[in-house]
Amino acid sequence: MKVEEAVEKFYVALEADGPKAATLKWYRHRLARFLKAFGEREVSSVSIDDVRAYIVTLRGLDCSAHSFFSMVRVVRRVFKWLYEERRIDDGFCKRIKAPKLPQLPSKAVDIADVRAMLKVAAGSPIGKRDKAIVLFLLDTGCRVGGLCGMRTRDVDLKAGTALVMEKGGKVRTVLFGEATAEAIWA
């Protein structure tokens, strides 16, 4: 079986697990360069040395550490899947080290930016809504997608809680303060 065919079978298996379309697109994008390099080869002819040489090539590209990490990760995942599916005999994916990601400081919102957003909100016709959005995101730390998916029934103003569904369909309860509750009520 050629690598290109094996990767298509991997996509089918992945899709059968039910990820979002964006996840499938992400995998296709991350594997495109790998398929250009190895697509016509037989899977059994791709060795750990070939994959390591490919990783060295990736390291030489002008891409972010996260992009490099994700391209290596998907190649490892494909070979792990091939081994688990008994389509290859050597589970060398375990011997391919994942690159280390740099530890970045947590993103924080500058208080001056928050004040500027609230000032703009106060001067707009839909400012009450915008103020509630800014305060809710600031208090809860939830993703914008979680906020956009909320319904009125998901919010308990008296308790200062809300249910949000975020990335991966995970539902969690978030807490917010009195000022945010008042802004939501308004």
Beta strands, then each sheet from edge to edge (+ up, - down):
strand 1: 155-156
strand 2: 161-166
strand 3: 170-175
sheet 1: 1+ 2- 3+
end
